[in-house]
């Protein structure tokens, strides 16, 4: 079914947004709008605004934003079409009928749903009958309770080539073959696909049976047999237990991915219902998209053996092209040789909850994998590590996330392969810049366009260490004096950097007259062609140079300390200057965007504000990584 933009616009126009939100949220009239405490995060002071004229809601606290359809899908968890149908019914609108081919497909699918439900009932009857004794014993050995058996629809397929075909003969052999229940071999009569196996249904997001998974009870291969792809079932787009895990995830505020269906069932029985599993294959792009609709940071909980860890890395690399602001994967490492079912048996729900409470970020999981892949005892091996990390970073589609991954891995690589600078601890050593000057020149071109076009990307997760409060003082009124003094101190201590940065330095907006005067002298010296060294600069500047030192408690950098490694200090100085220039421009654009958004809530304005906020966060974090507070 295709819903045209015009039809959806008409639906929104006929829908009063406050009437949709009002039953679940207490609304307060505020002029031509309504205000409320946000239903998407806990707050005491209302920051959630509903504008019926515009048809949008917006939370100035958590950033939630959308229309009536979005509210029903995000707050109530309805599938998109169910939300559309509910709103259309209240608005007195008919949902457009599908075209003839789509109608035929839906009618055929509806018939196959009847076939699959009939098969599920028949398998359940066999499990409870005489032939199902071995299957019942297996479930008992696995610790599956009767309640779980009913919840997941366990059944049994007798070891016969024709019992199911006979039981469902009223549907016709062609329909049974199309549903994947019979195998049609050339020159032979169709026969039952599932034989001598424990069965359980695979359901779609609406809870309808679309396929089966069947486990062999004795020796033999394959251990698990799934239905083939059918008009109802696409293995690469389906996740086991999605129908039950979706609602559970909204309560738990997380979604967990395990390798096998029985692991998902075991965790559900233990009280962790927000669990899904792929169907015998690695996670696909379509499955990841479904997961991200439920939670922006799904947790991969794969087996502790080598196969499980390889599956975790495959999932991580599969996700890279699709990462975005706050859209990622997280990972937990199970004890060696154990799967989630084993851990539940030995430690109960508490053991799983303890792991899930502290998942490993994707950036850390791939770093750990590549570092452990081979010894790093030669320059060639270390170069190989760096190359693999940069290839992973290059696969990320979002430019801001890509750069942050690159920055993080370069920082870690630098700390791993280079000795600590004398007199500095690990944190200070890690804070030094890893960006060659030529890379910053390319990035500065993007920075200068942010105030006109808006920064790219979305929200960013804070790195370690977090951004310092003093970095937030860069704004449209000019560079804060303490930061200006740090930069000027750096150019006095490492004057060789002046030639590379004289143009940027000349255009800095310095509000302190003394700093501005000193800056002008430095620029004049650099432009004069004189030889630049530390002693010569101090001689020319005289008392002004002596008074520019960084005060106690201010942000300190490698370039504000005379004993730092000169190469590192000059690199850090260029990086800090570029970040400060970027922050200056971003602050101006952000202030203007926020003012426009307060005057008129719009999707375009909201998106611009979020992009600029994420860009500011990114550059604040970069500046903080270069600094340490005395």
N, C-alpha and C positions, 0 to 999 in steps of 0.2 A: 504494500500500500504506500502510495506517495502522497504526502501532504504538501501542497504548494505553499510557498511563503505568504502568498496573498490570503490563503485560507487561514493560516496560523495567525496572521496579523488581525484578521477579522475576529477570530476567537479571542485574542487578547483584548481587542477593543470592546467586546461584549462582556468581558469579565471584570468585575470590580475586585481589585486585588485585596483591599482591606477585608472584603467579605470572605475571601478564601483564607486569609491568615487569621482573622478574628477568632474563629472557634478554638484555635490552639494557643493564641497569644493575647494577653490583655493589652488592648490598644488605648492610647491616650491621644485625643485630638490636639493637634498643634498647628493652628492656622489652616492652611489648605492641605496639610499632610497629617499623618499619624506617626506617633512614636511608641516604642515598646522596648522592653528588655529583650535582647536578641535571643531567639530560640536556638541559635547555633553555638552559643558559648555562654558560660555563666557570667552574669554581670548584675550589679545592683542599680546602676544608673543607666537609664535608657539611652542607647546609642543606635538603635535599629529604627530606620525611617521608612515609611510606606507612602508612596506617592501614587494615588489612583489616576491622576491625569497622565502621568508618564508611564504608568503600569510597571514600575520597578520598585523593589525594596533594596535598601543598602544599609549595611552596618559599618559605622565608622570605627568600631572596635576591632572586629575580626576580619572585616572586608567581605563578608557574605553579600552577594549581589545577584539579582535575577528577577524573573517575572513569575507569573502564577504557575506556569508549567514547572519551572525550576524549583519553586517552593515545594510543590507536591512530590517531585522526584527526590529532592535533597532532604526535606524535613520529614516527610511521611514515607519515603522509600518506595514510592510507586514506580513501576516501569513507565517509560515515556508515553507509550500508547494508552496505558491505563489512565495516566494523568490527563491526556488529551480527551479521552472519552468521558471522563468525569466532568471536566470543565464544559465540554460540548453539550452534555446532557443538561447541565444547569443553565447554559446559555441558549438552549433551544435550537442548537445547530446539529445538522446531520453530518456525521463523519463521512467523507467521500468514499464511495464504493470503489473497490479495486478494479483495474481493467480486466477484460475477459480472461486473459492468460493468468493474471494474478489470482482471479477468482477461482479458476480451475485448479491452480496449484494449492490454494487454501482448502478447497473442497477435498482434494486428494489427500492433503495432509491431515485434515480432520478425520477422514476415514482411517488413516494409518494410526492416528492416536487411539481410536477405538480398538484397533487390532492389538496395539502394544499394551493397553490397559487390560484387555482380556488375557493376554499372555502372562502379564504380571500376576493376575489373580490365579491363573492355572498353576504357575510355578509355586505360588504360596501354598496352594492346596496340596501339591505333591510333597512339599517339605513337611507338612503336618501328617502325611499319610505313611503307609508302610514302607514305601520306597525311600523315604527321606530320613531313615534312622541314622545312616552314616553322616549325612549332612548335619543333622541335629547334634550328633556327638562332636563333630568338628567345631561347631559354634560354641558348644559348652567348653571345649578345650581352650578356645580362644577367649573365653570369658565374656561372650556376648550374651547380654540379658534378654529376657523375653520382650521387654519394653523397647530395647534397641532393635531387636529382630523385627518388631512390628513397624517401628519408625522408619526403618530403611527398606522395608518390603522384601526381606530375604525370602528366597524360594529355592526350589530344587528342580533341575532338569534331569529326568530319568535317563539311564543309559540305553536309549532306544532311538532308532532312526525315524520313527513315525508317530510316536505318541502325541506330540504337540500338533503335528499336522492333522491328525485325526480329530483331536479335541477342538481345533479351531477351523475345521473344514468349511464351516458356513461362510467364512470370509473369502474363500477361494485361494487356490495355490498361488496365483499370480500376486495377490495382495500380500500373502505371507512372505513370498520371496522379496517383494519390494520393501517390506518392513525389516528384512534382514534376519527373519526367524527361520527361513528355510534356505538351503543351498541348492541351486539349480545347476547341476553338472551336465555338460553336453552328452546327450545320448542316455541319460539316466533320469529316473524319477526324482523330483525334489525331495530332500530329506532334512530332518531337524539339524539345525546348526549346533545347538547346545545339548550336550549329552553327557550324563554322569557328572554334573557340575553343580556347585552351589551358585545360585544366581542372586543378583540384586539389581534393581532398575537404575538407570541413569536418567535423571529428570532435567527438564529445561528450567529456566528461571521462574516459570509459572507453576512448577511442580508437576508437569505432565510427563509421563513415561515416554522417552524417545529412543531408548536403546537399553541394552543389558550388558553387564559385566558378569563373567562366570568364572569361578575358580575351580580347578580340578581338585578332587579330594585325595587321590592317590598319586603315585609317581606318573610322570608324563609331562609333555610340553605341548602348547605353552601353559604356564601355570595359570595365567589369566587370559581369558578370551573375551574380547569386546565385540559388540555388533559392528558390522561394516558401515561405512558412510551410506546414508539413505536420504530421502527427501526430508526426513525429520532430524537426522543426526549428522553433524559435521564434527568429527573428533577434534580437529584443530581449533574449533571455536567453542567447545563445550568444556565445562569444569564440573567434576563430580561434586555433588552436594551444594551447588550454587543456590538452589532454591531455598535451602534452610540456612546456609551460612550468610546469605545476604542480609536478611533481617537481624540475625544474631550479631553481625559485624557492626550494625548501627548502634547497638546497645554496648558492645565491647569496645567500640571505637578502634577496631583493628581487624585485619583479615589475615589469616595464616594459610600458607600453601605447604602441603606435604607431598611426598612422592607417590604414595599409594592410597587407593580408596579405603583399604582396611585401616590404615593409619588415621584417616579422617574419621572413620566410624569409631575407632577406639578413643580418639580425643573428644568426640562429641559425647560419648558415653561417660567420659570422665568429667564432663561439665564445660568443655571448651567447644562451643558449637560453631564458632566463626572460622571453620576450616574447610578448605577445598583441596582437590587434587586433580592434576592433569590425568589423562587417560592413557597411560603407558608411553607417553612421548614427552620430549622436552617442552617447556613452556613456549607457546607461540605468540606472535604479535597480537593476534585477536584475543587470546586469553589474557594477556597483560592489560589490554585496553579494558576488558571487562572488570578485571581486578581493580584498576585505578578508578573506575567509577564508584567502587565501594569504599576505597581508602587510598589516599595518596601515597602511602608507604607500606605496601604489603610486606609481610614477614615470611621469608622462605625458611622452612624448618625441615631440611632434608636429612637423610640417614647419615650416620657418622662414619660409614665405610667410604672407600675411595670412590665408588660409583656415585654415592650421594654427594660427595664434595665436588666431583666433576659436574654433576647436575646443577649444583649451586653456581659454579663458575659459568656454565652455559646460560643459566638464567640471567646472571649479571651482564654478560656480554650481549645477550639478546635485548636486554632493556636499554643499553647505552644509547642507541639512536633515538629513543623515545623519551629520555629523561627531560625533565623541565623543572621549573621552580617548584620545590616541595613535592615533585613527582619522581619517586625513586623506588628502590627495593631495599629491604633490610634482611639480615641473615642471622640465624642462630646456629651454633655448632653443637651438635649432639655428641655425647661421649662416643669414643671410637667403637665401631661395631654395633651400635645401637640405633634402632629406629624409634619414632615417637611412641609406637605401641609398646616397645620394650621399656621405655622410660616411664610410661604411665603405670605399667605393671610393677616396676621396682620402686618408683618414688611417688606415684600418685599425681594428682592434678598440681600439687604444689611444686613438684620438680619441673613440670613443663612451664608453669607460670613464672618460675624463677628465671628460666632461660628467656622466655618471651618478654620479660620486663627489661632486658638489657640487650636488644639486638645490635648487631654490628652493621654500620652503614656500608652501602655498596662501595664507596670509595675506599674504605678500609679493607673490605673483603677482597677486592681485586688486587690491591697493594700487597696484601699478605700472600695471595696466591702466586703472584709474580716473584716476590722476594724468595719464597720457598721453592720455586720451580727448579733452581739450579744453584750450585755454589757461586759465590761472588768473589772468588779469589784471584781473578785476573781482570785487567782493564777491559778485555774483550767481553767478559761475562757481565761486567757492570754496564758496559755500553749496550749490551743486549737487553738488560733489564730496563734501562732508560728508553730504548727504542720501543719495547713492548708497551710500556706505560703510555708513551706518547701516541702510539697507534690506538690504544683504548680511548684516550682522550679525544683523538681525532674522529672517532666514531660517534661522538655525542652530537646530536643535531642542534640543540639550543646553544647559541654562541656564548652566552654568559655562563651557563653551567659547564660548557666545554672548557672555558678559560679557568674557571675555579678548580676543576679537576686537574687541569694542567699545573696550575699554581701549587695545589696541595701536593701532588706527586713530585714535582720538582723540589719543593721544600723538604719532603721526606727523603728523597734521593740524595739531596745535598747533605742532610744530616747523617745519612747512612754511610756515604762513601768518603766524606771529607772529615779530617780531624777537627775537633773543637778548637776554636781560636783561644789562644792562651789568655787565661784570666776571665773567661766567660763561661757561664753555665750552659746547659743544654737548651734552655728556653731562649736565652738571648742569642745563642748561636743559630737556632732555628729561625729567628726573626729576620735574618739578613735576606736581602733581595736575591732572587735567582733569575732575574729578567735581564737579558742583554739589552743594551741601549737600542739596538735596531728593532727589537720587538716593541719597546715602548713607543718608538716613533710611529709605528703602524697603529698602535692602540690610541695614541693621542689624536689621530684623525677622527676616530670614532667618537672620542670624548667630546671634541669640539662641536660635534653635530647634535649632541644630546639635548641641549637647551632649545634647539629648533624643532627637532623631530621626536624627542622623548627617548629615554633609554630603552634598550631592548631587554626582554626577559621578564621575570616575575620575582617572587620572594626567594630569599636565599637562606639556607641554614647557616648559623653562625659557626665559624671555625674556632679552633682553640689556639691562642687565647681570644676572648671576645673583644669586640671593639671597645676602646677606651672612651670615656665620656668626653675627654678633652678633644678628641678628633671630631666631635660633632659641632665644634664652634666655628667651622668654616662656613660662611654664609654670604649673602649678597652685599653686606656692608663692608666686606674686605677680609683679608687673611688675619686671623687672630694674632695679636702681637707675640705671644709665646711661641707659636709655630713659626712665625716669620723669623724670630731670633734664632730658632733652631736651624732653619735653612741657611740664614746668613752666616751663622757660626760654621756650618758645614762647608760653605764656599770659601771661608777664610782658612780653615784647617786643610782643605783639599782643593786648592785653587785650580788644579789641573782640570777640574770638572766644569769650570766656567766656560771654556770654549764650546762645550757640547750643549750648554743650557742657557747661554747668555740671552737668547731671544725670549725664552719663557720667563726668565728672571726679570727681564726689563718690563714685561707686561703684567707682573703681579700687582694686585691691588692691595697695597700695604697701608693700613690706617694709621700706624704709628709714624710720626714725622721723622724721628731719629732713624728708624729702620729703613724708611723710604730713602732718606739721604744717604745712608750707608750703602743701600742697594744701588743707587745711582752711581756712586763712586766705583763700586765693583764692576758695574757694566762698562763704565768709562775706561777702567783699567784693562778689561778684557778686550774692548774694541780698539785700544791703542796699539795692540800688537806686542806689548811688553812681555818678557819672560815671566811666567807666573810660578812662584813657589811660596811656601808658607811664610818664611821669614821676610821675603820681599813685600808681600801683601801687608803683613803686620807693620812693617816700617812705613809704608805709604799711608796706611790708615791711621797709624798712631793710636791715640787714646780711644778712638771710636772702636777699634778692633778689640781692645781690652774690655770694653764695657758691654760687649754683645753676648757674653757667655750665657749658657742655659742655666736658669735658676733651679734651685733644689725643688723637687716635687714635680717639675715639668716633664713632658714627654722627652725621653732621651733616645738617641739613635746612635748607630755605629759612627755616623759622620759628625757627631758632636763630641766625640772622644778622640783625643790626639793620638792615642796608642792603638787605634783600630787598624786592621789590615787595610791599606790604602785602596786596593782594588775593590774590596767589598764595600768600603765606605763610599767610594765614588758611585758604585752601582746603586747602593741604597739611596744616596742623595738624589740621583735622577729619578728613581722610582717614587720616592716621597714627593718630589716636586710635581711629577705628573699626576699623582693621586690628589694632591691639594688643588691643582688647577681643575681637575675633573669635578671634585666636590664643590668647588666654587660655582661652576656652571650649572651643575645638577641642582644645587640649592635654589638658585634663581628660578629655574624651570619648574621645580617642585612647588615652590610657593605660588607661582602663577597658576599651575594646574589645580592645586588644592582650592584656591580662591574661585576658580571657574566651576569646580565640582560643587562647592557649597552654594553657588548661585543657581546651578541647574544640574541635577543628577542625570547622568547619561552613561551609557555603556562605554562610549568612546572616552569620556572624561575619566571614568573609573579606571579603565585600562591604562591610560596615560599616567595617572597618579601612581598606580601599582608598579608600573615599569620604572618610573623615576625613583620610587622608594627603594626598590630592589637594587637599582644601580647605586644609590647612595650607600646602602648597606654594604654592597660589595666593595666599594672604594674605602669606606671606613674600616672594614675588616683588613683590607690590604695595608692601609696605613698603620693599623694596630700591630700587624705582624712584623712590621719594621721597627717597632718601638718597644721600649720597656720603661716602666715607671720607677724612678729611684725612691 
